[in-house]
Every structure is written in C-alpha cells, then in structure tokens.
Amino acid sequence: MKKLLIFLSLIIAIYLIGQLALNSHTVQDRILNIGLKNILSNSEPFLDKEDSLKVVICGSRSPLPSPGRAESCVLVEAGDDIYIFDMGNGSVNNLQEFQVPWTNVKAVLITHMHSDHMADLPDAHLQSWIQGRNSPLMVYGPEGINLVTKGFELAYSADYQYRNEHHGDEILPMSVSGFNAVEIVDNELIPNDTPGLEILPFVVDHYPVNSSFGFKVSYKGRTVVISGDTIHDGSVQKYSQDIDLLVHSAISIDIVERMRKVAPTPQFDKILFDIQDYHTKIEEAGEIARDANVKHLLIYHSIPTPRNTVMERVFFRPIEGIYEDYTLSDDGTRVVMPVGNNEIVIDKIN
C-alpha cells in the first residue's frame, strides 16, 4: 500500500511539473519550433529511391459524401516524374499533406468534364506556382478543356494579379501563371520527356458525357490502366490485357437501391436512379480484371464509398467467386511496382 501511494505521488508530481512547464514561454517556444519544423520538412521523401512505377490515390470517392475522402484523383510517378489524373474536390489538400513535390509534376490529365474530376484545378495551379513552376500548368483533357482553363483564368485573374504584386516576379512571375491546355486525341500518345514512359488515352463510354477517356500508362515494363468513369463496354478490358494494375471505378447497385428507399427528397432519389446506367458495376469490374488477366484490381471512385467494414463487405459481395486480387482504395493508398521484377507492393501514406 505504501509503495502504491509513493508511485501515485510520483505520477501526480510529474503531471504537475509538466503543467507548470507548459506555462513557461521558453518551453512553449521550443515545442512550437519543433512542431513547425516537422510540419514544413518532409522526414520521408515522397519520391522513391528505386526506379518504379508508383500509383497513389489522392481522391477515392465519388460525389456522394464520404467523410475524410476527396473526389477523384490518381497520381502516377514514373521514375522521378509525376503525372496526375483528375483533380476532384479536396484532392490538392491531400497532395499537400502527402508533400508531393510540385516541381516534379509534369502534367495534369482530366478524364472527363464532370466537376468531381476537375474542381481542384485552381488549387493545383496555386500550389505549383508557389513551389516554383517554370511554365503555365500543363493540362490535357477532353474536348472543351480549353474553355474550362480559360474560365478558371478569368475567374482567378484578380488573384493572380494580387499575388504577383505582393510577392513580385521573382517569386510568382505572371509569365508562368495560367494553364497550357491541350485536347486529348483517342489513341494518340501524350507527349512527355520521361524516359521509358508512354501514356495512351482511349475513349470510354460515359454517355451523356460526349468525350470521356481512360488511360494506359506503361513504364519500363510495368503497366497501369486508369478507367475513368465508364460503363463496361469492352474498352477498359481491351487495354488492360496482362497489365500489373487496374485502377477502376465501380458502383454497387445493391447499396444504391437501398439508398433510394430512404432518399430524403425526390431529386436525390432520381439522381441515385440515373447514375446506375453510366458506371461499371462492381461485379463487372471483377470480370474485366479476370478476363484481362490483370494482376491486381484497385477500386476507386466507389459509388457509394463504404464507410465501415459491413458496408464494404456488402459492396464487394457481387465480386465473390469472380476475382480475388482486389483492394478498395482510400485516400493515400499507394501501389509501388519496381522496375525489373513483377512485385506489387500496396501500402498507405501516413
């Protein structure tokens, strides 16, 4: 009993000393300086030391709400060069949290002209400008991409001017503000200066969207296909034969129909009905991966994104017996495919 009292007295004394120390300006300043240094420095470099094709999901959800997730965004790193496919709402905040080096970002590629795939383009422009981009932000997209980027430039013209006047041409030069937008052509390689890299766009069916693309990325023998939003019309399967990784959007008709039964408004019920006819069903994504001999299937832009284990099990129930090597992505899911072997390493950025 005496030993217990001594131990408790010691704990209380340590606690009181700690509280007193925290009231000291000197202690506060030291703790704050350490914290700020950790915030502004990257203890774990984003770029790999080994040569690899890497995929990072920077936005894993559809427009249907899912706390803690951003809308569609897929980062692909080939060697030390970075290409980002789609920029949905909240994705740039993730890119900042992951401490992506914007000077290594060579281009942004937009799969189609829905807002949940391009809403964060203005933030991408700002963050890359701040980090020293030396030319207008390169953006590839479907027909109409020029109208989008010109619209953003007009909407943010005062912002560009104010930042330039405040920080000066040495820090934020007006000569590199804005976007350099180029329309994608079906089956025409995206120009790039990354040795060993090919980025091939292909048309997918997301009607009534009149121009929508998927992408096949090949780098020194490693391959990934990004589906974009599409129905199963055979196009993704065609370009996914024997690839390492298929990043595919998917919808659970079962869960969406359950949501319709409790929809709070007729408008929401109608939207939940309409979205079922222009997305790939989860069982179809499994069939595509199986029939194309894909090594691993990574589901993103899940509709709706499962919020717990039970919901996830119901979401993937239709894929049982069809395909087994799949993963539901989260924001920060990372897939590393080293050059020179067949290894596929899946983890998550903390």
C-alpha positions as CSV (number, residue, x, y, z in Angstrom):
1,M,0.0,0.0,0.0
2,K,2.8,2.4,0.9
3,K,4.6,1.6,-2.4
4,L,1.4,2.4,-4.3
5,L,1.0,5.7,-2.6
6,I,4.6,6.6,-3.4
7,F,4.0,5.7,-7.0
8,L,0.8,7.7,-7.3
9,S,2.5,10.7,-5.6
10,L,5.3,10.5,-8.2
11,I,2.8,10.4,-11.1
12,I,1.0,13.4,-9.7
13,A,4.2,15.3,-9.2
14,I,5.4,14.6,-12.8
15,Y,2.0,15.8,-14.1
16,L,2.1,19.0,-12.1
17,I,5.7,19.7,-13.2
18,G,4.6,19.1,-16.8
19,Q,1.7,21.5,-16.5
20,L,3.9,24.2,-14.9
21,A,6.5,23.7,-17.7
22,L,3.8,24.1,-20.4
23,N,3.1,27.6,-18.9
24,S,6.7,28.6,-19.4
25,H,7.2,30.7,-22.6
26,T,10.6,29.1,-23.1
27,V,9.1,25.6,-23.1
28,Q,6.2,26.7,-25.3
29,D,8.6,28.2,-27.8
30,R,10.8,25.1,-28.0
31,I,7.8,22.8,-28.5
32,L,6.3,25.1,-31.2
33,N,9.6,25.4,-33.1
34,I,10.0,21.6,-33.1
35,G,6.4,21.2,-34.4
36,L,6.8,23.8,-37.1
37,K,10.0,22.2,-38.3
38,N,8.1,18.8,-38.6
39,I,5.3,20.4,-40.5
40,L,7.5,22.2,-43.0
41,S,10.1,19.4,-43.5
42,N,9.5,16.1,-45.2
43,S,11.0,13.4,-43.0
44,E,10.1,10.7,-45.6
45,P,10.8,11.9,-49.2
46,F,7.8,11.4,-51.5
47,L,10.0,10.2,-54.4
48,D,11.2,6.6,-54.3
49,K,14.9,5.9,-54.3
50,E,14.4,2.9,-56.5
51,D,13.2,3.1,-60.1
52,S,9.5,2.2,-60.1
53,L,6.0,2.9,-61.5
54,K,4.0,4.2,-58.5
55,V,0.3,4.9,-58.1
56,V,-1.1,7.0,-55.2
57,I,-4.8,7.5,-54.8
58,C,-5.2,11.2,-53.9
59,G,-9.0,11.1,-54.1
60,S,-11.0,7.9,-53.7
61,R,-14.7,8.9,-53.6
62,S,-17.5,9.8,-56.0
63,P,-19.6,12.9,-55.5
64,L,-21.6,11.0,-52.9
65,P,-20.3,12.2,-49.5
66,S,-17.8,10.2,-47.6
67,P,-16.0,11.8,-44.6
68,G,-12.3,12.1,-44.8
69,R,-12.1,11.3,-48.6
70,A,-11.5,13.6,-51.6
71,E,-13.0,13.3,-55.0
72,S,-11.3,11.5,-57.9
73,C,-7.5,11.9,-58.2
74,V,-4.8,9.4,-59.2
75,L,-1.1,10.3,-59.0
76,V,1.3,8.3,-61.2
77,E,5.0,8.5,-60.6
78,A,7.4,7.2,-63.2
79,G,10.9,7.4,-62.0
80,D,11.0,11.0,-60.6
81,D,8.4,12.4,-62.9
82,I,4.8,12.8,-61.7
83,Y,1.5,12.9,-63.7
84,I,-1.8,13.5,-62.0
85,F,-5.1,12.1,-63.4
86,D,-8.1,14.2,-62.4
87,M,-8.3,16.8,-59.7
88,G,-11.6,16.4,-57.7
89,N,-12.6,18.5,-54.8
90,G,-10.2,18.0,-51.8
91,S,-7.5,16.2,-53.8
92,V,-5.0,19.1,-53.7
93,N,-5.2,19.2,-49.9
94,N,-4.2,15.5,-49.9
95,L,-1.4,16.2,-52.3
96,Q,-0.1,18.9,-49.9
97,E,-0.5,16.6,-46.9
98,F,1.5,13.9,-48.8
99,Q,4.1,16.6,-49.5
100,V,4.1,15.9,-53.3
101,P,6.9,18.0,-54.9
102,W,5.1,20.1,-57.5
103,T,8.3,20.8,-59.4
104,N,8.2,17.2,-60.4
105,V,4.6,17.3,-61.7
106,K,4.8,17.3,-65.5
107,A,1.1,17.5,-66.3
108,V,-2.4,17.1,-65.1
109,L,-4.7,14.9,-67.2
110,I,-8.5,15.1,-67.0
111,T,-10.6,12.0,-67.9
112,H,-13.8,13.9,-68.5
113,M,-15.7,17.2,-67.8
114,H,-17.5,16.4,-64.6
115,S,-16.8,18.7,-61.7
116,D,-15.7,15.9,-59.3
117,H,-12.8,15.3,-61.7
118,M,-11.5,18.8,-62.2
119,A,-12.8,21.1,-59.4
120,D,-9.4,21.5,-57.7
121,L,-7.5,22.7,-60.8
122,P,-7.3,26.3,-59.5
123,D,-5.7,25.0,-56.2
124,A,-3.3,22.9,-58.2
125,H,-2.4,26.0,-60.2
126,L,-1.7,28.0,-57.0
127,Q,0.3,25.3,-55.2
128,S,2.5,24.5,-58.2
129,W,3.0,28.3,-58.8
130,I,4.1,28.8,-55.2
131,Q,6.6,25.9,-55.4
132,G,8.4,27.3,-58.5
133,R,6.6,26.0,-61.6
134,N,8.5,27.5,-64.5
135,S,5.7,27.5,-67.1
136,P,1.9,27.6,-67.2
137,L,0.4,24.4,-65.7
138,M,0.2,21.7,-68.4
139,V,-3.3,20.2,-68.6
140,Y,-4.5,17.5,-71.0
141,G,-8.2,16.9,-71.3
142,P,-11.2,16.1,-73.5
143,E,-12.9,18.4,-75.9
144,G,-13.8,21.7,-74.0
145,I,-10.7,21.6,-71.7
146,N,-9.7,25.0,-73.1
147,L,-13.0,26.5,-72.1
148,V,-12.5,25.2,-68.6
149,T,-9.0,26.5,-68.1
150,K,-9.8,29.9,-69.7
151,G,-12.8,30.1,-67.4
152,F,-10.6,29.5,-64.4
153,E,-8.0,32.0,-65.6
154,L,-10.8,34.6,-65.9
155,A,-12.3,33.8,-62.5
156,Y,-8.8,33.9,-60.8
157,S,-7.3,36.8,-62.8
158,A,-7.5,39.2,-59.9
159,D,-6.0,36.6,-57.6
160,Y,-3.0,36.1,-60.0
161,Q,-2.5,39.9,-60.1
162,Y,-2.7,40.4,-56.4
163,R,-0.3,37.6,-55.6
164,N,2.2,38.8,-58.2
165,E,2.1,42.4,-57.0
166,H,2.5,41.3,-53.4
167,H,5.3,38.8,-53.8
168,G,7.0,40.0,-57.0
169,D,8.1,38.5,-60.3
170,E,11.0,36.7,-58.7
171,I,8.6,34.6,-56.5
172,L,5.4,34.4,-58.5
173,P,6.0,35.6,-62.1
174,M,3.0,36.4,-64.2
175,S,4.7,34.8,-67.2
176,V,4.0,31.3,-65.8
177,S,0.6,31.9,-64.4
178,G,-2.4,30.2,-66.0
179,F,-2.8,26.9,-67.9
180,N,-1.5,25.4,-71.1
181,A,-4.4,23.2,-72.1
182,V,-4.3,20.6,-74.9
183,E,-7.1,18.4,-76.1
184,I,-6.6,14.7,-75.9
185,V,-6.9,12.6,-79.1
186,D,-8.0,9.0,-78.9
187,N,-5.1,6.5,-79.1
188,E,-2.6,9.3,-79.6
189,L,0.2,9.2,-77.1
190,I,0.5,12.1,-74.6
191,P,3.9,13.8,-75.3
192,N,6.4,13.6,-72.4
193,D,10.1,13.8,-71.7
194,T,10.2,10.9,-69.2
195,P,12.5,8.2,-70.5
196,G,10.6,4.9,-70.9
197,L,7.1,6.3,-70.3
198,E,4.1,6.0,-72.5
199,I,0.7,7.5,-71.7
200,L,-2.0,6.3,-74.0
201,P,-5.6,7.7,-73.8
202,F,-8.5,5.7,-75.1
203,V,-12.2,6.5,-75.4
204,V,-14.7,5.1,-72.8
205,D,-18.5,5.3,-72.7
206,H,-19.8,7.6,-70.0
207,Y,-22.9,8.9,-72.0
208,P,-24.2,11.5,-72.0
209,V,-20.7,12.8,-71.5
210,N,-19.7,13.3,-75.1
211,S,-15.9,12.9,-74.5
212,S,-14.5,10.7,-71.8
213,F,-11.2,8.8,-71.6
214,G,-9.3,6.1,-69.8
215,F,-5.5,5.9,-69.8
216,K,-2.9,3.2,-70.1
217,V,0.4,4.1,-68.5
218,S,3.5,2.0,-69.4
219,Y,6.9,2.5,-67.8
220,K,9.9,0.2,-68.4
221,G,7.8,-3.0,-68.4
222,R,5.3,-2.0,-65.7
223,T,1.7,-1.1,-66.6
224,V,-1.4,0.5,-65.1
225,V,-4.7,1.3,-66.6
226,I,-7.0,4.1,-65.1
227,S,-10.6,3.6,-66.2
228,G,-12.1,7.0,-65.5
229,D,-15.9,6.9,-65.3
230,T,-17.4,4.4,-67.8
231,I,-19.8,1.5,-68.4
232,H,-18.4,-1.9,-69.2
233,D,-18.3,-1.6,-73.0
234,G,-15.1,-3.6,-73.6
235,S,-12.7,-0.7,-73.9
236,V,-11.1,-0.9,-70.5
237,Q,-10.7,-4.7,-70.8
238,K,-9.1,-4.3,-74.3
239,Y,-6.4,-2.0,-72.9
240,S,-5.9,-4.0,-69.7
241,Q,-4.7,-7.3,-71.1
242,D,-1.9,-8.7,-68.8
243,I,-1.3,-5.4,-67.0
244,D,0.0,-5.1,-63.5
245,L,-2.6,-2.8,-62.0
246,L,-6.2,-1.8,-63.0
247,V,-7.5,1.3,-61.2
248,H,-11.2,1.1,-61.9
249,S,-14.3,3.0,-60.7
250,A,-17.3,0.9,-59.6
251,I,-20.9,1.1,-58.4
252,S,-22.8,-1.1,-56.1
253,I,-26.3,-1.3,-57.5
254,D,-27.5,-3.1,-54.3
255,I,-26.4,-0.3,-52.0
256,V,-27.6,2.5,-54.3
257,E,-31.0,0.9,-54.5
258,R,-31.1,0.6,-50.7
259,M,-30.2,4.3,-50.5
260,R,-33.1,5.2,-52.9
261,K,-35.6,3.6,-50.5
262,V,-34.5,6.1,-47.8
263,A,-33.7,9.1,-50.0
264,P,-34.8,12.3,-48.3
265,T,-36.0,14.0,-51.5
266,P,-37.4,13.0,-54.9
267,Q,-34.5,14.8,-56.6
268,F,-31.9,12.7,-54.7
269,D,-33.9,9.5,-55.5
270,K,-33.9,10.4,-59.2
271,I,-30.1,11.1,-59.2
272,L,-29.5,7.8,-57.5
273,F,-31.5,6.1,-60.2
274,D,-29.8,7.9,-63.0
275,I,-26.2,7.2,-62.0
276,Q,-26.7,3.5,-62.3
277,D,-26.7,3.5,-66.1
278,Y,-23.3,5.1,-66.8
279,H,-20.9,3.4,-64.3
280,T,-19.3,0.0,-64.2
281,K,-20.9,-2.4,-61.7
282,I,-18.5,-3.9,-59.1
283,E,-19.1,-7.4,-60.4
284,E,-18.3,-6.1,-63.9
285,A,-15.0,-4.6,-62.7
286,G,-14.1,-8.1,-61.4
287,E,-15.0,-9.7,-64.7
288,I,-12.8,-7.2,-66.6
289,A,-9.9,-7.9,-64.3
290,R,-10.4,-11.6,-64.5
291,D,-10.8,-11.8,-68.3
292,A,-7.9,-9.4,-69.0
293,N,-5.6,-11.3,-66.7
294,V,-4.9,-8.3,-64.5
295,K,-2.5,-8.9,-61.6
296,H,-4.4,-6.6,-59.2
297,L,-7.6,-4.6,-59.2
298,L,-7.7,-1.3,-57.2
299,I,-11.2,0.2,-56.8
300,Y,-11.6,3.9,-56.6
301,H,-14.4,6.4,-57.2
302,S,-16.6,3.8,-55.5
303,I,-20.3,4.5,-55.5
304,P,-21.1,4.8,-52.7
305,T,-17.7,4.6,-50.9
306,P,-18.1,2.1,-48.0
307,R,-17.8,3.8,-44.6
308,N,-17.3,0.7,-42.5
309,T,-16.5,-3.0,-42.7
310,V,-20.1,-4.2,-43.0
311,M,-20.8,-1.7,-45.9
312,E,-17.5,-2.8,-47.6
313,R,-18.4,-6.5,-47.4
314,V,-21.8,-5.8,-48.9
315,F,-20.2,-3.6,-51.6
316,F,-17.9,-6.4,-52.7
317,R,-20.4,-9.2,-52.3
318,P,-21.1,-9.4,-56.0
319,I,-17.4,-9.9,-56.9
320,E,-17.1,-13.1,-54.8
321,G,-16.2,-16.0,-56.9
322,I,-15.3,-13.8,-59.8
323,Y,-12.0,-12.2,-58.9
324,E,-10.0,-12.2,-55.6
325,D,-6.9,-9.9,-56.0
326,Y,-8.6,-6.6,-55.3
327,T,-8.3,-3.7,-52.9
328,L,-10.7,-0.9,-52.0
329,S,-8.6,2.3,-52.1
330,D,-8.6,5.0,-49.5
331,D,-7.0,8.5,-49.8
332,G,-3.3,7.7,-49.6
333,T,-3.4,4.2,-50.9
334,R,-0.1,3.6,-52.6
335,V,0.9,0.9,-55.1
336,V,4.6,0.5,-55.9
337,M,5.7,-1.5,-58.9
338,P,9.5,-1.7,-59.0
339,V,11.2,-1.8,-62.4
340,G,12.8,-5.1,-63.3
341,N,10.5,-7.5,-61.4
342,N,6.8,-8.4,-61.0
343,E,6.4,-7.3,-57.4
344,I,3.4,-5.2,-56.5
345,V,3.6,-3.5,-53.0
346,I,0.4,-2.0,-51.6
347,D,0.6,0.2,-48.5
348,K,-0.7,3.7,-47.4
349,I,0.9,7.1,-47.0
350,N,0.6,8.0,-43.3
